[in-house]
């Protein structure tokens, strides 16, 4: 009888029959057992290994069913003849063999990604952390969301299947169109909407359809780093345009040396990270510029829901400024938004509103890229919007954030006086500040950490990073006491 | 007083104050009202329009807050001075103005997509439709899924936030690694897994990281159309390789004129659409070929869960054949799978298992492309797998589909005799058939439709579409009686 050199370990968590299977399979693949070679009967192997015959039979059965072994009636069990022995010998694949990984050729996209500096800002986890991009999750009506999930999960089984519509669930597109028309003056037929996995995918879809390596995109400087990374991953040439307290300085666009830009990317409702709101004048200028230069505008209407302080007395009348898209008459604006900030980030639901001629291609690219959004969530969100929960949640949060914002700005003025400049406090869920200190940004962060306060620098969002003493203070997931204490401690930490 | 030429419609569904707002805004933007122009007091406008003063105040307030109007204390209300009148006059944007859409420049990707023939097969909705790719949704344990959703939705609020891990929720990756190791002999550390929105996104991520226009990809012919479309959208040059009853004919790969291929795309567990299972011999040959040619293999382990008929007597022992990835020792296989077919299509949860050197780039591309999968579903799916529901559901469905499959094959043999050839009945949830008829495929579909039976041709999945009389019969969402009746009617419809 051939010596199978099999060792089974009765202490192992793997069942004995599986150990046997693995050992025999390995022996066959490594060429230790050759094709057509007879192997011991189950009875004799069981005896020699001192295991039950059932164990051996189970192991053999699996090898038989997988084509490693074959039974010849009246003769016995053999290694399958169909395994060509030259193959096995030329390529021994015993797991003990050193792995010899094949080299991987990257595409140009892959190569750009590999070379991209891609460190995230270290996540800050200190007693009081002023993180941005973090809504007040504890305020989300989770019980209501759960009720809707439960209801739609049982309602029928249609949601289990693929959606038929590539652009997204039609009633959800209706609800979004309705909402955008009312609240953002977007000129929007539901047929122009394509649902996406958040704005990040919206950016990606537009890049892949419109940008070749070397194409020009004008961006705000400072501006949203995650968008810039997407543009760079597609090989776009970026033209940074400065922003001031009225948003993108449109006249700087006009002064660019004459080159063709494909897109201008703007965050008009709440410029990231400065918080400026693009003025109506600038909006109109930008649209005229876009028409003259035949350049499309990518409007990321980020944080458009939260605007404060214009007329404190009648907050309810303080509607956000209308979108660029709503002012446009040339189909020159691609509009994008998301529910991540007003509902919750892990929802992954955003949308594009695109010029009619672009609709079929974006829908096709979305379908080819990942088919669709999860259907159940689309049904739930439709009901959430249609029943008015979205707008009432926004109203509630606007008032909540407005209080926090006032507390933050007050605390900054109290504890820092003229050692701080506050930007963009009129909108959104963060403010940008500039501290006047003798230290570089990293030292400021370090000193803040020493008093238990987490800070994030605005530096990575600048095209040319530099020590400007600018920080982005997110306040949405803190409470009033944390904000007051945090700023007080920060002032102590930053006193000389 | 200036004539504002405003008409309000009391029958409109739009509130009067909003109508007033819209009319005034339009008048300003079109230049009918000029910057610094004084507008009537709320009292006098209310009088002249015969509406309440509150209505006018509401309209004015919104225009004030949005920067169209300004109040000069003690003087009155004016159109904002900051609107440069030259701008307004050079670009009248009255909605009545004819829209002059800007041309849209497409990227090379966009242009390829635009030129791609992209008709879907018409969806068939006949009394009995043999659709493929459609699992038995009525068998899905929806109440259990709902219970898990409800539980995790309340469990805590951590799931509302972004996941920290770019590759996907770590416990879910652990559960998948465990499942793949046990059931598919995949050599898989959870660190090699990246969660994706189904296999469609997995394909897309690999393309963007590895394929430049002009790069070669070998594909199965016939093969999965949706994959081919993704490859073509990236400009890949496709090399179709024939398949037979043992799957991809590997020796045809070896006979290709010497050119460098970047990838070979295979569906070894259940070749789409023929249903062949790639034999162990071919698997080993393919791995050797890949090593010699330094070419990676993209293994789409589609339908690996369902394999029947090898040893009818002990179905429970009939494990699927091990994956290519599990046989590989050179990190030359990129493995992909999905829960769409075993759970439900609208879930959008798939995964890639990639060689270690590729992990950071795939994770980064996923993060840049759309951040992450919805967190709540990731938690629910983790529990579903960890508690054993996945494997028990698969066992139940395997037996269910096996019965249906036997009924279908029996009905085909009974009613068609030697007028039909059945392929690939050993696995998956469809079979491919070739009917011997005098008609072209479109006529066969038409005749089937006349007897109330929906059929889908295999034609679009061939590289060179032609009338072969081949059809893909999905049976998973039908019951036994529908299958028997459907095939009987079909035989009548196709009799001369």
Interface residues (C-beta under 8 A of the other chain):
Chain A: X25 X29 X58 X61 X62 X64 X65 X66 X67 X68 X80 X82 X83 X84 X87 X88 X90 X91 X93 X95 X97 X99 X100 X101 X102 X103 X104 X105 X106 X107 X108 X109 X110 X113 X114 X116 X118 X123 X134 X137 X138 X140 X142 X143 X145 X146 X149 X150 X153 X154 X157 X159 X160 X161 X162 X163 X164 X196 X197 X198 X200 X201 X204 X207 X208 X209 X210 X211 X212 X215 X226 X229 X230 X233 X234 X262 X279 X280 X281 X284 X285 X287 X288 X290 X291 X294 X295 X296 X310 X311 X314 X317 X318 X319 X321 X322 X327 X328 X329 X330 X331 X332 X344 X345 X346 X347 X348 X355 X356 X357 X358 X361 X364 X365 X368 X369 X370 X371 X372 X373 X374 X375 X376 X377
Chain B: X29 X58 X61 X62 X64 X65 X66 X67 X68 X80 X82 X83 X84 X87 X88 X90 X91 X93 X95 X97 X99 X100 X101 X102 X103 X104 X105 X106 X107 X108 X109 X110 X113 X114 X116 X118 X123 X134 X137 X138 X140 X142 X143 X145 X146 X149 X150 X153 X154 X157 X159 X160 X161 X162 X163 X164 X196 X197 X198 X200 X201 X204 X207 X208 X209 X210 X211 X212 X215 X226 X229 X230 X233 X234 X262 X279 X280 X281 X284 X285 X287 X288 X290 X291 X294 X295 X296 X310 X311 X314 X317 X318 X319 X321 X322 X327 X328 X329 X330 X331 X332 X344 X345 X346 X347 X348 X355 X356 X357 X358 X361 X364 X365 X368 X369 X370 X371 X372 X373 X374 X375 X376 X377
